[in-house]
Protein backbone atom coordinates (compact mmCIF):
# COMPACT_ATOMS: atom_id res chain seq x y z
CA UNK A 1 0.00 0.00 0.00
CA UNK A 2 1.34 3.44 -0.92
CA UNK A 3 1.39 6.34 1.54
CA UNK A 4 -1.16 8.03 -0.75
CA UNK A 5 -3.92 5.62 0.24
CA UNK A 6 -2.90 4.62 3.77
CA UNK A 7 -5.08 7.06 5.74
CA UNK A 8 -8.21 6.35 3.70
CA UNK A 9 -7.56 2.61 3.86
CA UNK A 10 -7.24 2.72 7.65
CA UNK A 11 -10.45 4.72 7.93
CA UNK A 12 -12.33 2.43 5.54
CA UNK A 13 -11.51 -0.59 7.70
CA UNK A 14 -12.08 1.11 11.04
CA UNK A 15 -8.40 1.07 12.03
CA UNK A 16 -8.56 4.53 13.54
CA UNK A 17 -5.96 3.63 16.18
CA UNK A 18 -3.38 3.65 13.38
CA UNK A 19 -3.94 7.36 12.77
CA UNK A 20 -1.93 9.93 14.78
CA UNK A 21 -3.36 11.83 17.76
CA UNK A 22 -1.44 15.02 18.45
CA UNK A 23 -2.09 15.31 22.20
CA UNK A 24 -3.81 12.19 23.64
CA UNK A 25 -3.67 13.56 27.20
CA UNK A 26 -6.18 16.22 26.14
CA UNK A 27 -7.91 14.76 23.08
CA UNK A 28 -8.67 11.46 24.86
CA UNK A 29 -9.26 12.84 28.36
CA UNK A 30 -12.40 12.26 30.44
CA UNK A 31 -15.21 14.81 30.30
CA UNK A 32 -14.46 15.68 33.91
CA UNK A 33 -10.83 16.53 33.14
CA UNK A 34 -11.69 18.48 30.00
CA UNK A 35 -14.28 20.56 31.85
CA UNK A 36 -11.91 21.14 34.79
CA UNK A 37 -9.30 22.51 32.38
CA UNK A 38 -11.91 24.68 30.70
CA UNK A 39 -13.17 26.12 33.98
CA UNK A 40 -9.70 27.00 35.28
CA UNK A 41 -8.80 28.71 32.01
CA UNK A 42 -12.18 30.44 31.74
CA UNK A 43 -11.77 32.00 35.18
CA UNK A 44 -8.35 33.33 34.18
CA UNK A 45 -9.63 34.57 30.81
CA UNK A 46 -12.57 36.49 32.28
CA UNK A 47 -10.31 38.16 34.83
CA UNK A 48 -7.80 39.04 32.09
CA UNK A 49 -10.52 40.60 29.91
CA UNK A 50 -12.11 42.51 32.80
CA UNK A 51 -8.83 43.97 34.01
CA UNK A 52 -7.44 44.94 30.60
CA UNK A 53 -10.33 45.70 28.20
CA UNK A 54 -12.55 48.67 29.05
CA UNK A 55 -15.34 47.44 26.76
CA UNK A 56 -15.77 44.25 28.81
CA UNK A 57 -15.33 45.97 32.16
CA UNK A 58 -18.08 48.49 31.36
CA UNK A 59 -20.54 45.84 30.17
CA UNK A 60 -19.85 43.43 33.03
CA UNK A 61 -20.26 46.25 35.54
CA UNK A 62 -23.55 47.22 33.87
CA UNK A 63 -24.74 43.60 34.11
CA UNK A 64 -23.70 43.40 37.77
CA UNK A 65 -21.21 40.60 37.21
CA UNK A 66 -17.57 40.39 38.25
CA UNK A 67 -14.83 37.82 37.49
CA UNK A 68 -15.30 36.29 40.94
CA UNK A 69 -18.84 35.27 39.95
CA UNK A 70 -17.47 32.65 37.51
CA UNK A 71 -17.38 29.49 39.62
CA UNK A 72 -18.79 26.92 37.17
CA UNK A 73 -18.87 26.56 33.40
CA UNK A 74 -22.59 27.35 33.49
CA UNK A 75 -21.72 30.76 34.97
CA UNK A 76 -20.45 31.81 31.56
CA UNK A 77 -24.07 32.70 30.79
CA UNK A 78 -23.78 35.63 33.19
CA UNK A 79 -21.33 37.30 30.81
CA UNK A 80 -22.41 39.57 27.95
CA UNK A 81 -22.28 38.33 24.37
CA UNK A 82 -19.76 39.79 21.93
CA UNK A 83 -20.61 40.28 18.27
CA UNK A 84 -19.02 41.60 15.10
CA UNK A 85 -20.42 45.07 15.73
CA UNK A 86 -18.47 45.37 18.99
CA UNK A 87 -15.20 44.70 17.15
CA UNK A 88 -16.12 47.24 14.49
CA UNK A 89 -17.05 49.91 17.01
CA UNK A 90 -13.66 49.55 18.73
CA UNK A 91 -11.64 49.52 15.47
CA UNK A 92 -8.73 49.13 15.32
CA UNK A 93 -7.21 48.51 18.78
CA UNK A 94 -10.01 49.11 21.27
CA UNK A 95 -10.37 45.43 22.23
CA UNK A 96 -6.65 44.76 22.60
CA UNK A 97 -5.52 43.66 26.06
CA UNK A 98 -1.76 43.92 25.58
CA UNK A 99 0.53 46.80 24.52
CA UNK A 100 1.00 46.98 20.77
CA UNK A 101 4.72 46.29 21.11
CA UNK A 102 3.78 42.82 22.39
CA UNK A 103 1.64 42.10 19.31
CA UNK A 104 3.68 40.01 16.86
CA UNK A 105 1.06 39.64 14.12
CA UNK A 106 -2.06 41.43 12.92
CA UNK A 107 -4.89 40.04 10.79
CA UNK A 108 -8.18 41.48 9.58
CA UNK A 109 -11.35 40.69 7.68
CA UNK A 110 -11.96 42.23 4.27
CA UNK A 111 -14.17 45.02 5.57
CA UNK A 112 -16.34 44.92 2.44
CA UNK A 113 -19.52 45.51 4.47
CA UNK A 114 -18.14 48.17 6.81
CA UNK A 115 -15.18 48.57 9.13
CA UNK A 116 -12.93 45.49 9.01
CA UNK A 117 -12.51 43.18 11.99
CA UNK A 118 -8.94 43.56 13.30
CA UNK A 119 -7.33 40.90 15.49
CA UNK A 120 -3.86 40.63 17.00
CA UNK A 121 -1.69 37.86 18.42
CA UNK A 122 1.10 37.90 20.97
CA UNK A 123 3.72 35.13 21.07
CA UNK A 124 1.59 32.95 23.35
CA UNK A 125 -1.40 33.31 21.04
CA UNK A 126 0.73 32.18 18.10
CA UNK A 127 1.82 29.08 20.03
CA UNK A 128 -1.81 28.30 20.88
CA UNK A 129 -2.82 28.76 17.24
CA UNK A 130 -0.09 26.44 15.98
CA UNK A 131 -1.11 23.78 18.52
CA UNK A 132 -4.71 23.87 17.26
CA UNK A 133 -3.55 23.51 13.64
CA UNK A 134 -1.20 20.62 14.39
CA UNK A 135 -4.07 18.88 16.11
CA UNK A 136 -6.56 19.19 13.25
CA UNK A 137 -4.16 18.31 10.42
CA UNK A 138 -3.09 15.13 12.16
CA UNK A 139 -6.76 14.14 12.39
CA UNK A 140 -6.71 14.23 8.57
CA UNK A 141 -3.68 11.94 8.41
CA UNK A 142 -1.03 14.60 7.75
CA UNK A 143 2.47 13.58 8.92
CA UNK A 144 5.69 15.60 9.41
CA UNK A 145 7.19 14.38 6.12
CA UNK A 146 4.31 15.78 4.02
CA UNK A 147 4.87 18.49 1.41
CA UNK A 148 2.03 20.98 1.76
CA UNK A 149 0.96 23.23 -1.11
CA UNK A 150 -0.81 26.30 0.25
CA UNK A 151 -3.39 27.50 -2.28
CA UNK A 152 -4.97 29.98 0.15
CA UNK A 153 -4.07 33.62 -0.22
CA UNK A 154 -1.79 35.03 2.44
CA UNK A 155 -2.36 38.76 3.07
CA UNK A 156 -4.54 39.77 6.03
CA UNK A 157 -6.70 36.63 5.76
CA UNK A 158 -6.10 34.28 8.73
CA UNK A 159 -6.42 31.01 6.81
CA UNK A 160 -3.16 31.01 4.88
CA UNK A 161 -0.80 32.05 7.64
CA UNK A 162 -2.57 30.11 10.40
CA UNK A 163 -2.36 26.79 8.61
CA UNK A 164 1.15 27.58 7.34
CA UNK A 165 2.55 28.10 10.84
CA UNK A 166 0.94 24.99 12.35
CA UNK A 167 1.88 22.69 9.47
CA UNK A 168 5.43 24.01 9.47
CA UNK A 169 5.73 23.47 13.21
CA UNK A 170 4.52 19.89 12.74
CA UNK A 171 7.51 19.38 10.46
CA UNK A 172 5.92 19.64 7.02
CA UNK A 173 7.62 21.23 4.03
CA UNK A 174 5.56 24.30 3.14
CA UNK A 175 5.09 25.32 -0.50
CA UNK A 176 3.56 28.85 -0.36
CA UNK A 177 1.89 28.82 -3.77
CA UNK A 178 -0.76 31.38 -2.84
CA UNK A 179 -4.11 31.59 -4.59
CA UNK A 180 -4.93 31.49 -8.29
CA UNK A 181 -2.94 30.61 -11.44
CA UNK A 182 -4.38 27.11 -11.56
CA UNK A 183 -2.16 25.65 -14.28
CA UNK A 184 0.87 26.78 -12.32
CA UNK A 185 -0.58 25.16 -9.18
CA UNK A 186 -0.84 21.86 -11.06
CA UNK A 187 2.70 22.20 -12.40
CA UNK A 188 3.96 22.79 -8.84
CA UNK A 189 2.21 19.64 -7.63
CA UNK A 190 4.08 17.70 -10.33
CA UNK A 191 7.42 19.46 -9.91
CA UNK A 192 7.63 19.42 -6.13
CA UNK A 193 5.74 16.21 -5.36
CA UNK A 194 3.15 17.98 -3.20
CA UNK A 195 1.26 15.54 -0.97
CA UNK A 196 -1.23 17.91 0.73
CA UNK A 197 -3.35 20.64 -0.87
CA UNK A 198 -4.79 23.44 1.27
CA UNK A 199 -7.63 25.34 -0.40
CA UNK A 200 -11.35 25.96 -0.48
CA UNK A 201 -13.24 22.85 -1.66
CA UNK A 202 -14.62 24.65 -4.70
CA UNK A 203 -11.12 25.63 -5.78
CA UNK A 204 -9.86 22.06 -5.27
CA UNK A 205 -12.56 20.85 -7.67
CA UNK A 206 -11.48 23.55 -10.12
CA UNK A 207 -7.86 22.33 -9.88
CA UNK A 208 -9.17 18.83 -10.53
CA UNK A 209 -11.14 19.91 -13.62
CA UNK A 210 -8.28 21.91 -15.11
CA UNK A 211 -5.88 19.05 -14.46
CA UNK A 212 -8.16 16.60 -16.23
CA UNK A 213 -8.26 18.89 -19.27
CA UNK A 214 -4.44 19.00 -19.19
CA UNK A 215 -4.35 15.21 -19.24
CA UNK A 216 -3.33 14.76 -15.59
CA UNK A 217 -3.99 11.29 -14.14
CA UNK A 218 -4.78 12.23 -10.54
CA UNK A 219 -4.60 8.60 -9.43
CA UNK A 220 -0.88 8.72 -10.17
CA UNK A 221 -0.20 12.12 -8.59
CA UNK A 222 1.63 12.51 -5.30
CA UNK A 223 -1.34 14.31 -3.69
CA UNK A 224 -3.02 12.29 -0.95
CA UNK A 225 -4.73 14.77 1.43
CA UNK A 226 -6.94 17.82 0.92
CA UNK A 227 -7.34 20.26 3.82
CA UNK A 228 -10.38 22.41 3.13
CA UNK A 229 -11.75 25.54 4.75
CA UNK A 230 -13.08 29.00 4.00
CA UNK A 231 -16.52 27.82 2.86
CA UNK A 232 -18.96 24.95 3.53
CA UNK A 233 -18.27 21.65 1.79
CA UNK A 234 -21.22 19.39 1.06
CA UNK A 235 -20.78 15.60 1.39
CA UNK A 236 -21.45 15.28 -2.33
CA UNK A 237 -18.74 17.80 -3.25
CA UNK A 238 -16.24 16.11 -0.95
CA UNK A 239 -17.08 12.68 -2.38
CA UNK A 240 -16.64 13.95 -5.93
CA UNK A 241 -13.22 15.45 -5.18
CA UNK A 242 -12.08 12.29 -3.42
CA UNK A 243 -13.26 10.12 -6.30
CA UNK A 244 -11.73 12.20 -9.06
CA UNK A 245 -8.49 13.28 -7.38
CA UNK A 246 -7.91 10.08 -5.38
CA UNK A 247 -7.21 11.95 -2.14
CA UNK A 248 -8.60 12.07 1.40
CA UNK A 249 -10.47 15.33 2.09
CA UNK A 250 -11.32 16.85 5.45
CA UNK A 251 -12.81 20.17 6.53
CA UNK A 252 -11.69 22.45 9.33
CA UNK A 253 -13.50 25.34 10.98
CA UNK A 254 -12.52 28.65 12.46
CA UNK A 255 -13.17 32.36 12.20
CA UNK A 256 -11.02 35.47 12.39
CA UNK A 257 -12.76 36.92 15.45
CA UNK A 258 -11.79 34.10 17.81
CA UNK A 259 -8.46 33.04 16.27
CA UNK A 260 -8.72 31.82 12.67
CA UNK A 261 -8.69 28.19 11.48
CA UNK A 262 -8.16 25.62 14.21
CA UNK A 263 -11.32 25.81 16.30
CA UNK A 264 -12.33 22.34 15.13
CA UNK A 265 -11.33 19.71 12.60
CA UNK A 266 -12.72 16.56 11.05
CA UNK A 267 -11.31 13.13 11.82
CA UNK A 268 -11.64 10.20 9.43
CA UNK A 269 -14.00 8.23 11.66
CA UNK A 270 -17.03 10.53 11.50
CA UNK A 271 -16.99 12.54 8.29
CA UNK A 272 -19.81 14.95 9.16
CA UNK A 273 -18.51 16.01 12.58
CA UNK A 274 -15.53 18.06 13.74
CA UNK A 275 -13.63 17.78 17.02
CA UNK A 276 -13.46 21.05 18.97
CA UNK A 277 -10.18 22.00 20.65
CA UNK A 278 -11.98 22.18 23.98
CA UNK A 279 -8.93 23.05 26.08
CA UNK A 280 -8.64 26.22 23.97
CA UNK A 281 -12.35 27.07 23.51
CA UNK A 282 -15.53 26.94 25.56
CA UNK A 283 -18.47 26.28 23.26
CA UNK A 284 -22.16 27.01 23.70
CA UNK A 285 -25.09 26.33 21.38
CA UNK A 286 -27.94 28.81 21.83
CA UNK A 287 -31.27 29.67 20.31
CA UNK A 288 -30.42 32.35 17.70
CA UNK A 289 -33.43 34.48 18.69
CA UNK A 290 -33.44 34.23 22.49
CA UNK A 291 -29.77 33.52 23.23
CA UNK A 292 -30.83 30.76 25.63
CA UNK A 293 -28.97 27.42 25.55
CA UNK A 294 -30.44 24.47 23.66
CA UNK A 295 -30.16 20.83 24.72
CA UNK A 296 -27.06 18.86 23.71
CA UNK A 297 -27.40 17.57 20.16
CA UNK A 298 -29.98 20.18 19.12
CA UNK A 299 -29.33 22.71 16.36
CA UNK A 300 -28.60 26.28 17.32
CA UNK A 301 -26.10 29.12 16.99
CA UNK A 302 -22.51 28.40 18.01
CA UNK A 303 -21.03 30.75 20.64
CA UNK A 304 -17.28 30.56 21.33
CA UNK A 305 -15.01 31.82 24.10
CA UNK A 306 -11.28 31.41 23.37
CA UNK A 307 -9.23 30.33 26.39
CA UNK A 308 -5.71 31.66 26.87
CA UNK A 309 -5.86 34.10 23.95
CA UNK A 310 -4.33 37.24 25.41
CA UNK A 311 -4.00 39.91 22.72
CA UNK A 312 -7.79 40.00 22.17
CA UNK A 313 -9.61 37.99 24.87
CA UNK A 314 -13.02 37.66 23.20
CA UNK A 315 -15.82 36.43 25.48
CA UNK A 316 -18.97 34.64 24.26
CA UNK A 317 -18.60 35.50 20.58
CA UNK A 318 -21.79 34.95 18.57
CA UNK A 319 -20.65 33.27 15.37
CA UNK A 320 -24.10 33.16 13.68
CA UNK A 321 -23.07 29.70 12.46
CA UNK A 322 -25.73 27.00 12.94
CA UNK A 323 -24.64 23.62 14.24
CA UNK A 324 -25.19 21.01 16.92
CA UNK A 325 -22.65 19.59 19.40
CA UNK A 326 -22.35 16.13 20.97
CA UNK A 327 -19.94 14.90 23.64
CA UNK A 328 -19.94 11.12 23.36
CA UNK A 329 -16.65 9.38 22.56
CA UNK A 330 -15.77 9.16 18.86
CA UNK A 331 -14.75 5.97 17.04
CA UNK A 332 -11.33 7.56 16.43
CA UNK A 333 -10.68 7.39 20.20
CA UNK A 334 -11.00 11.11 20.90
CA UNK A 335 -13.33 12.33 23.63
CA UNK A 336 -13.43 16.02 22.75
CA UNK A 337 -16.86 17.40 21.84
CA UNK A 338 -17.81 17.28 18.15
CA UNK A 339 -19.74 19.90 16.24
CA UNK A 340 -21.63 19.15 13.06
CA UNK A 341 -20.03 20.80 10.08
CA UNK A 342 -21.49 24.27 9.56
CA UNK A 343 -23.69 24.38 6.48
CA UNK A 344 -25.67 27.54 7.15
CA UNK A 345 -25.73 30.72 9.20
CA UNK A 346 -28.53 32.44 11.03
CA UNK A 347 -27.77 35.59 9.01
CA UNK A 348 -27.57 33.99 5.53
CA UNK A 349 -31.21 32.94 5.56
CA UNK A 350 -33.20 34.26 2.61
CA UNK A 351 -36.85 35.14 3.10
CA UNK A 352 -38.66 34.46 -0.16
CA UNK A 353 -42.34 35.44 -0.14
CA UNK A 354 -42.50 34.80 3.60
CA UNK A 355 -40.68 31.45 3.47
CA UNK A 356 -37.25 30.87 5.04
CA UNK A 357 -34.72 29.49 2.55
CA UNK A 358 -31.10 28.51 3.25
CA UNK A 359 -28.53 28.04 0.45
CA UNK A 360 -27.57 24.71 2.05
CA UNK A 361 -31.06 23.40 1.24
CA UNK A 362 -30.48 24.16 -2.44
CA UNK A 363 -27.09 22.41 -2.24
CA UNK A 364 -28.67 19.32 -0.71
CA UNK A 365 -31.29 19.07 -3.47
CA UNK A 366 -28.76 19.55 -6.28
CA UNK A 367 -26.33 17.03 -4.78
CA UNK A 368 -28.97 14.32 -5.22
CA UNK A 369 -29.55 15.00 -8.92
CA UNK A 370 -27.49 13.14 -11.51
CA UNK A 371 -26.05 15.27 -14.25
CA UNK A 372 -25.41 18.52 -12.33
CA UNK A 373 -22.13 19.80 -10.90
CA UNK A 374 -21.69 21.21 -7.36
CA UNK A 375 -21.47 24.70 -8.88
CA UNK A 376 -24.60 26.84 -8.59
CA UNK A 377 -25.76 30.41 -8.01
CA UNK A 378 -28.93 31.81 -6.44
CA UNK A 379 -30.16 35.15 -7.76
CA UNK A 380 -33.01 36.92 -5.95
CA UNK A 381 -34.82 40.03 -7.19
CA UNK A 382 -38.20 41.74 -6.88
CA UNK A 383 -38.42 43.59 -10.19
CA UNK A 384 -41.98 42.34 -10.69
CA UNK A 385 -43.03 43.52 -7.24
CA UNK A 386 -42.77 40.02 -5.75
CA UNK A 387 -39.67 38.19 -4.56
CA UNK A 388 -38.34 35.98 -7.34
CA UNK A 389 -35.59 33.37 -6.93
CA UNK A 390 -33.65 31.92 -9.86
CA UNK A 391 -31.24 29.04 -9.32
CA UNK A 392 -28.47 28.77 -11.91
CA UNK A 393 -27.54 25.09 -12.18
CA UNK A 394 -24.42 23.94 -14.03
CA UNK A 395 -24.69 20.73 -16.05
CA UNK A 396 -22.11 18.00 -16.40
CA UNK A 397 -21.03 17.37 -20.02
CA UNK A 398 -22.87 14.04 -20.19
CA UNK A 399 -26.16 15.70 -19.16
CA UNK A 400 -26.03 18.41 -21.82
CA UNK A 401 -28.25 17.83 -24.85
CA UNK A 402 -29.12 19.70 -28.05
CA UNK A 403 -32.75 18.67 -27.56
CA UNK A 404 -34.77 21.61 -26.22
CA UNK A 405 -37.55 19.28 -25.07
CA UNK A 406 -35.14 17.11 -23.10
CA UNK A 407 -33.41 20.07 -21.44
CA UNK A 408 -36.74 21.74 -20.61
CA UNK A 409 -38.04 18.56 -18.99
CA UNK A 410 -34.84 18.29 -16.94
CA UNK A 411 -35.15 21.93 -15.86
CA UNK A 412 -38.79 21.49 -14.76
CA UNK A 413 -37.88 18.33 -12.83
CA UNK A 414 -35.25 20.27 -10.87
CA UNK A 415 -37.76 23.04 -10.16
CA UNK A 416 -40.20 20.50 -8.75
CA UNK A 417 -37.56 18.95 -6.49
CA UNK A 418 -36.53 22.35 -5.19
CA UNK A 419 -40.12 23.33 -4.49
CA UNK A 420 -40.70 20.08 -2.61
CA UNK A 421 -37.89 20.94 -0.18
CA UNK A 422 -37.97 24.75 -0.09
CA UNK A 423 -41.78 24.97 -0.05
CA UNK A 424 -41.55 27.95 -2.39
CA UNK A 425 -41.34 27.97 -6.16
CA UNK A 426 -38.19 29.07 -7.97
CA UNK A 427 -36.99 29.26 -11.53
CA UNK A 428 -34.11 27.10 -12.70
CA UNK A 429 -31.69 28.22 -15.38
CA UNK A 430 -29.50 25.48 -16.81
CA UNK A 431 -25.92 26.54 -17.44
CA UNK A 432 -23.51 24.78 -19.80
CA UNK A 433 -20.51 22.91 -18.34
CA UNK A 434 -17.99 25.39 -16.93
CA UNK A 435 -20.48 28.25 -17.24
CA UNK A 436 -20.47 29.26 -13.57
CA UNK A 437 -17.38 31.23 -12.63
CA UNK A 438 -14.86 29.46 -10.38
CA UNK A 439 -13.29 31.25 -7.44
CA UNK A 440 -9.83 30.91 -5.96
CA UNK A 441 -11.22 31.96 -2.58
CA UNK A 442 -14.56 31.72 -0.81
CA UNK A 443 -17.33 31.10 -3.33
CA UNK A 444 -20.30 33.47 -3.22
CA UNK A 445 -23.45 31.48 -4.02
CA UNK A 446 -26.10 34.16 -3.45
CA UNK A 447 -26.74 37.41 -5.30
CA UNK A 448 -29.57 39.37 -3.70
CA UNK A 449 -30.69 42.14 -6.06
CA UNK A 450 -33.87 43.10 -4.23
CA UNK A 451 -34.59 46.80 -3.87
CA UNK A 452 -35.30 47.52 -0.25
Buried (B, 14 or more C-beta within 10 A) or exposed (E): EEEBBBBBBBBEEEEBEEBBBBBEEBBBBEBEBBBEBBBEBBBBBBBBBBEBBEBBBEBBEEEEBBBEEBEEBEBBBBBBBBBBEBBBEBBBEBBBBBEEEBBEBBBBBEEEEEBBBBBBBBEBBBEBBBBBBBBBBBBBBBBEEBBBBBBBBEBBBBBBBBBBBBBBBBEBBBBEBBBEEBEEBBEBBBEBBBBBBBBBBBBBBBBBBBBEEEEBEBEEBBBBBBBBBBBBBBBBBBBBBBEBBBBBBBBBBBBBBBBBBBBBBBBBBBBEBBBBBBBBBBBBBBBBEEBEBBEEEEBBBBBBBBBBBBBBBBBBBBBBBBBBBEBEEBEBBBBBBBBBBBBBBBEBBBEBEEEEBBBBBBBBBBBEBEBBBBBBBBBBBBEEEEBBBBBBBBBEEEBBEEEEEEBEEBBEEBBEBBEEEBEBBBEBEBBEBBBBEBBBBBBEBBEEEEEE
